[in-house]
Amino acid sequence: MKIKNILSVTLIATASLLSCNGQKGKSSVKLKTQLDSVSYAIGISIGDNFKKEKLDSLNLDIMNAAIRQALAGDSLAFDQKNAQTCIQTYFGAKQKHEGEANLAKGAKFLAENAKKSGVKTFPDGLQYEVMKEGTGPMPKETDTVETHYHGTLIDGTVFDSSVERGQPAQFPLNHVIQGWIEALQMMKVGSKWKIYVPANLGYGEQAKGKIPPNSVLIFEIELLRIIHQ
């Protein structure tokens, strides 16, 4: 999470609460004015993002001091450029450490999963099991397909699901992750597969939304139809 993401969320929260007129919550903090409410809202936005990023161990006293110094125009320990470098270095190291841990967890999961009845493994490590076999044609990489899918991490976290949205998804097959490209070209229309995508066939070291770096991705995919291009 870069500092600009924190600021973006902060500005959105501020804009949306300009009309809150000092509304009081259940906390012990007294919100007497509109500015009190906006100040509190900014704190909520920043705190919530820090919590999501597992940054609850930050030294809030030092952070508060830096905010006060910056607002007052006092001399700072970092200039803006060095502050940005410090933040990016920290988050880069944090993401690398998390990615390495996820890579090890994923390798262990796939090794155990490969032993299960019905699970088959392609040479590149992609695993799948057939939940329902269709009878229609198989798509080519240049086709657009319509599917229903449900995507989770190995801990069960749902990161994307057309099933939950209640709306099938259409997309060019060559515009998705490699694991999907490979699996769908082996599926017949009407088929439903469960695939287990190693990180290198998914998003790799890149964190994406609810997907941490180097995550194994699990999808239940139903191929509904092929839209030829």
N, C-alpha and C positions, 0 to 999 in steps of 0.2 A: 504494500500500500504506500504510494508516494504522498508527499505532503499536499500536492495539488488535489488529490482525491479527498483528503480531509477537509480542505478549504471549500471544495465544491459542495460537499454534503452540508457544511456549515452554512454556506450562502443560501442553499435551497431551504434549509430549515429556518433561517432567519426570514427569508422572504415570505414563507408560508405562515409565519407566526406574527407578522407585523400587526395583525388585527386582533391579537389575543387579549389585549387590554388588561394585562396583569392577572390573567386567570391563575388561580391557586391550585396546586396539586395536593397530594397527600403527604408530601415530604415536610420536614420541619423548616425548610427554607421559606422565608416570607417574600412573596412576589408582590410588591406594592405598586409598581409602575410597569408600563409597557416595556421600558428598557430593562427592567429586572427580568421580565419574562423572556425577552430576546436573549439576554445574557445566559439565563438558565438553559434555554433551548440550544444555544451554541454548545454549552457544556455537555448536554445530553448527547448531541450529535457526535462530538469528538470522543466522549467517553464510550459511547456505544461502538464506534468504529475501532477504538483501541481494544475493547473487549473482544470483538470479532476477530481481531488480528492477534489475540492472545498477548496483549501488551499491558496487562494489568499490573506488571511489576515496575512500570516506569516510575521515576522519581517525580511525583506531582509537585513537590515543593520547588524543585529546580525548574520544572516546566513553567510553573506559575511565576517564578521570578523572571524567567526569560521573557514571558509575555509582558509583564509589567515594564521591564527595561526597554523592550522594543517599542511599546506604546509611548513611553516617556522620551524616547530618542536618546537613551543613555548609551554609554559605551558597552559593546557586546563582546562576548568571548569569541564568537564567530561572525564573519560577515555572511551575507545571504548566500553567496556561492559556496562557501565552506560548509554552511549549515545544510544546504541541499546535498552536498557530497557526503556529509556525515550520515544523513538519513538514508540515502541510496545505498551506501556501503553496508549499513546495518541490515536493511531489508534484503539486500542481495545475499549477505551471509546467512540470514535467517531462512530465506527461501532455499538456498543451497543445502543447508542442514536438513530442512524438512524434506526436500526432494530425495536426499540420500537415504533418509529413514523410510520414506514411502517406497523407494525402489527395493529395499530389502524386504519390507512387508509384502510388497506385490509379488516378488519372486517366490517367497515362501507360500503365499496363497495359491499362486498358479501351479506350483509343484504339487501341492496337496490336491488341488482341484483336478489336475490331470489324472489322478488315480480313481476318480469317481466313475461309476458306471454310466455310460452314455455320453461322456465327455470325450471329444476328439480334439486333436491338436494338429494344426497346420505346421509346416516346417519352420515358419518364422515365429512361432510361439502363440499365434492366435488360437484360442480354444472356442469350441462351440458344442452345443447339443441341440438336436432337433426336437422341438416341442410338437410341431405339426408339419407334415410334408404336403406341399402343394402339388398341383399338377400342371400349372401354367408355364410359360416361357421364363427364361432367366435373363435378367437385364445385362446390358453391356455398360462399360464404364462411361460411355458417352450418352447414355439414356438419363432421362429424368424419371424418378420413381416416386410413388406415394406409399408411405408406410405409417404404421402405428408403432410407437416404441416407448420404452420405459427404461431410463438410465439411472443406475445407482453406483456408488462406490462400494468397496469391499466391506465397509462397516454398515451398509444398508442405507446410507444417506442418499436421498433422491436429488439429483442435480438437474434433471430435465426429463419431461414426460409428456408426450402428445396424448397419452392415455388419460392422464390427470386433467389435461386441458380439454379433452373431449373433442379434439380436432386433429385429423390425420395431417401429416406433414409431407409436402412435396419439395424436392430439391434435386439438382443435377448430381448424379452419383459421384462425379469426379470433383465435387466441391466439399466433400466431407472427409473425415479422418480415414487414414489408410485401413484401419481395421474394418470399417464399414464397407469401403470399396471392395475389399477382398471378400468379405462374407456375402454381401448382397449379390455378387456375380455368381455365387454358388447356389443361391436360393431360387426356387421356382415361385412364381406368383401364387399366393395362397399359403405359402409356408410361414411358419413362425419358428424362429430360432432364438436361443439364448447364447450370446457370445460374450467372451471374456477377453478384453482387449489389453494387451501389455502396454506399458507407458510409451514405448517407442513407436507403437502403431496408433497411439491416441494423440495426446497433446504434449507428451514428453515433459521437459523441464518447465514448460510454461504453465503457470497457474491460470485457470480460466473460470471465473465465477465461483461456484461452489466446489470446483475441482482443484485440489491442491496439486503442486508439481509432482511429476512422476507417479501419477495415480493409475492403477488398474481400473478400467471402466467395464461395467457389466450392463449389457443391454438385452432386453427382450424385444425382438423386432419382428413385426408381421409385415410381409411384403404384400401390399394390397393390389397394386397395378403398376404397369410400366407405361410411361408417357414418352413415346418415341420422339426424338428430336431430329 
